[in-house]
């Protein structure tokens, strides 16, 4: 099974969790996720997700000047995003408990 199939379902929660800790721009977010272990992750996966989350009001974006070139769009978690992250954490804990019980049977 390819990791990308599993990744689609959990990347949203991971992005929300990173943004809960600090406001960041897209490229920096990609780099942070890679450092956490998502080594096959690309900007082409993250940027559409950021657009989706912003459209759904889970995150908000703000253009800021950059010392290294064009303005950057910084993202931060909204109150609704915090609520959705809490839901994700609860669902993830429940699901991982179930999967771990099944996998450890043998």
JOGI-V301191 format. One line per field, one symbol per residue. ss: DSSP state (~ for helix, > for strand, _ for the rest). phi: phi as a letter, one per 40 degrees, with the letter a starting at -180 (. if undefined). burial: b if it has 9 or more other ideal C-beta (glycine too) atoms within 8 Angstrom, else e. A space follows every 10 residues. Layout:
BEGIN
ss = ???
phi = ???
burial = ???
END
This chain:
BEGIN
ss = __~~~~~~~~ ~~~~~~~~~~ ~__>>~~~~~ ~~~~~~____ __~~~~~~~~ ~~~~~___>> >>>>>>__>> >>>>>>>_~~ ~~~~~~~~~~ ~~~~~~~~~~ ~~~___
phi = .ccccccdcb cdcccccccc cacabdcccd cccccchccc cbcccccccc ccccccgcbb bacbcbcbic dbccbaccdc cccccccddc cccccccccc cccccc
burial = eeeeebbeeb bbbbbbbbbb eeebbbeebb ebbbeeebee beeebbbebb eebbeebbbe beebeeeeee ebbbbbbbeb bbebbeebbe ebeeeeeeee eeeeee
END
